[in-house]
Amino acid sequence: MLDFLPSPLKGALVVALIFLNTLILFPVLLLLGVIKLIVPITGVRKLCSLILNTIAWYWIGFNNVLVDLFHKVEWDVRGVEGLSRNHWYFVTCNHQSWADIPAIQYVLNSKIPLLKFFLKKQLLYVPLLGIAWWALDFPFMHRHTKEQIAKNPSLKGKDTEATRAACEKFRYMPVTIFNFMEGTRFTPAKHKRQNSPYKHLLKPRAGGTAFVFSAMGEMIHTMLDVTIVYPDGQPGIWDYLSGKVRKIIIDVKVRDIPERFLGMDYENNREMRVEFQRWVSQLWAEKDKRIEELL
């Protein structure tokens, strides 16, 4: 509708409106987070979680409305039929730009549970944001280094146990866990430095996904394998916010996660680790071919 405006003005207005919306919602989010923290009543905490997730959905939905209002993007979306907000999902995607996350949120926000990321436990202590992440039930990873385990062998396996316990609340409220397997955005320089065997992708890092499957294997059985393509070239986040991105292809393939990988002991079972890495490599080979087809 307002796509006729100059790109810098559109970008500035979108950023200002997102910031204003965040200022309005953030105090409410923090208040509910504090209530959830100090009131040890299960019913109260569940109610707070429900309201907090609704606030997050609204925040993302508002951002999506801004995209429709200020920009003219041709969305080519495939494979989202039959998705449900009452189901548990693990989502992975190739990573090209900081625009990937808002683009994926635009497509999936109303179709699946709120996207959440595993965060390092240390981030829990970030002022304000730590409480917000905790309030929104972002799962925090408990990870011990190899050196710590070597000094204290009793710590072995405690990481997954602690994280699994922290994720117990997801048994009663569907969740979507999101992870970029590449771990970083694709660039030609990184691709060359890695000597990646894929034409359009960096090498996947299997460890983070294996950790999710180990900790949440009893809950998450379905993976959404998302492939995102920008036909006009790899954009930056400002390109997305200012309306310079004209077409985005998002292809979603629903996959059943093999039962043998759910709750697996990835770190200590070498055969399982090799098999899982082989499975991930096959997924990435298929995704690389799919990108070529979409382009």
N, C-alpha and C positions, 0 to 999 in steps of 0.2 A: 504493500500500500504506500509506504514511504520510501520505496526503493529509488525514487528519482533524486533523493538528496545526495549530496557529495559524500563519498566514502568516509573521509575523515570525520565529517559531522555525524554520520550514522554511527560510526564506531564510538565516538565520544558520548552520544546520547544513550547508546546501549550500555556502555560501561557505567555511566552515571545512574541509570535506572536500576541496574543490577545492584550497584553499591547502595542506593537508597532502599531498595527492597531488603537487602541484607541487614542494614541498620535497623529497620523496623522489626524484622523477625528474630534477629540474634538475641536480644534481651529476653524474649519469651522462651527461646530455646534454652538459654542458660538457666532461667528460673526453673523450668521443668527439669532440667538436668540436675540442679541442686536438690530439688524435691525428691527426685528419684534416688539421689545419692544418700540423703539423710533419713528418708522414711523407709524402714526395712519391711514394708508390707508388700507382698507379692502382687496383690490386686492393684495397689497404687502404682507400683512400678510398671506393670503391664499397661495400665491406662496412660501413664506418661509416655511410654514407648510408642503407643499407638498415635498419640497426639504429635509426638516429635517426628515420627515418620511422615505423618500427614503434612507437617510444616515443611519437611524436606521435599516432599512431592510437589507441594505448592511452589516452593522456591524454584525448582527445576521447571515446573510448568510455566511459571512467569517468564523465565528465560526463553522458553520455547515460543511463547507468544511474541516476545520481542523479535525473534528470528522471523516469524511470519509477518510481523508488522513492518519491519525495516528492510528485510532482505527478500530477494527472489531466488530461492534455491530450488533446483530441480532434484527432488529426492527420489532415487531409484532404490526402493527397499524390497528385499526378497526374503522369504522364509520365516516371517513373523506370525503367520497364521497358527492359531492353536496354542499360543503362549498364554500363561495364566499368572495372575498375581497371588494365587494360592499354592504355588509350586516352588520348590527349592531349586536354584540353578547355580552352576559355576559358569562364568563368562570369561572367555579370553578373546583377544583380538590382536591383529598386527598393529604396530605402533608407528605412525608416520608423523604425527603432529600433536601439539597441545590441543588442537581442535577435535581430536578423536573423541575425547570424553564427552564434551557437550553435544557432539553429533550423535553419539551412541545414546546419550540420555534423551535426546530429541525423539529418537525412534522407539526406545524401549521403556521410557518412564512410566507410561500408563498400562504397559502390557505385562510387566514382571515386577517382583518386589524391588524395593529400593536398592540400587547398586551400592555395595560396601567393599572396602578394601581392607586387607590385613595390614595392620600398622605395627611398627616396632613398639615394644612396651615403653621405651623411654619417652615416646611422644605423648604418653598419657599425662606427663608433667609439664607440657607446654601450656603457659598461661592462657586461660579461657578456651582455646581450641581443644586442649586435652579433655576438658569437661564436655565440650560439645561433641567430640568424637565418641566419648564414652556414652553420653546420653543417647546418641543415635545408634548405639550398639555396634559400632565398628569394632571388629575383633582385634585384639592386641596379641601379637606373637610373643611367646616366651622362648628366647633363644639363648643357649649357652655356647660359648666358643669351644673349639677343640681343646684349647689350652686349659680352660676351666674344667672341662670334663676329665682331662688327663690328670689334673691335680686332685679332683674329687670325682671318682668314677661313679659314685652314687647318683650323680646328676644325669647320667646317661638315660635318655628316654623321658626325662621329666618335662622337657620342652613340649612335646606333643601332648602329654597328659594334662599339663596346665592349660594349654590352649584348648584342648577338647573340653575341659571343665568350663572354661570361659565361654564356650560356644553352646553350652547346654540350653541356654534360653532360646536358641534358634529351633529347638524341637517344637516349640509351641507357637512360633511366629515365622512364617516363610521368609527366606532371605536370599539375596543374590550376591555371591562373592565374585569380585572382578579382579582379574590379574592380567597384565601384559606379559606374556611369556618371554618376549624379547628383552624386557627389562629396561629398555631405552629406545628413544626414537630412531627410526631408520635415517641414515645419511649415507651418501656414497663413500665418504671417508671411513665411517665405521664399518661399512660393508667390505671395503677393501682391506682394512686392518684386520678384520676377523677372517678374511678369506672364506666368506660364507659360501656354502654350496648352493644357496638359493639365489635366484635372480632378483627377487623383489623383497627379500626378507633378511633380517639378521638371524643368527643362530638362536634357537630358543633355549631358555634356561629352565630345565625341568624341575629344579629343586623347590622353587616356590609353589608350583602347582602340586607337587608331590606332598608338600607340607599341608596344604589345604585338604587334599584327599585323605591324608593320614589322620588329621584332626577332626574332620567333619564327614568321614566316609559313611556314617550311619544315616546322615541327613541328605547329603547331596548325591544324586544319582544321574543327573542330567547336565550336560554341558552344552552351552550355546557357543558354537565356534563361529565368531564374527569376523568377516573380512570386509575391511573398509578401503575404498578406492576413490581417489580424487582424479577424475579424468583430465582435468586441466592443469595438473601439477600439484606437488606437495605444498600445502598452504601453511602459514603460521597462524597463531591464535588471533592476531590482529586482523589478518585477512578474513577470518571467519566472522569476527565481531563487526567489521566494517562493511560486510556484504560483498566482498570480492570473490568469495567462493560461489560458483554458479551451479555446480552439479556435484552431488555426493552419492556414491553407490555403497549401500550397506547390504551385504549378503549374509544371512544367518543360516547356519546348518545345525540342526538339533541332533546331538549325539548322546547315546547312552554311554556312561562311563563304565568301562569293564569292571566287573565285580572284584576281580583280583587286585585292583589298585585301590579299592576303598578300605581305609583303615590299615594300609600296608605299612611295613617297617622299612621305609625307604633308605634310611641311613645305615642300617645294620644288615640288611639282606642284599648282598651284592647281586645275586641273580635277578631279584625283583627290580633293583635299581637299573640294571642293564636293559631289562625288558621294558621298563617304563620309558627310559630314554629312547629306545627304539620306537615305541609307540608314538611319542611326541615328535620324533623326527619324521615319521610317516605322515602325521597330521600336517606338519609344516611343509612337506613336499606337496601334499594335496592343495594346501592353501596357496603356495607359490604358483602352482598350475592354474588355480582358480583366478588369481589376480591377473595372470596373463590372458585368460579368457575374457574377463570383465573389461580389460583395457582394449 
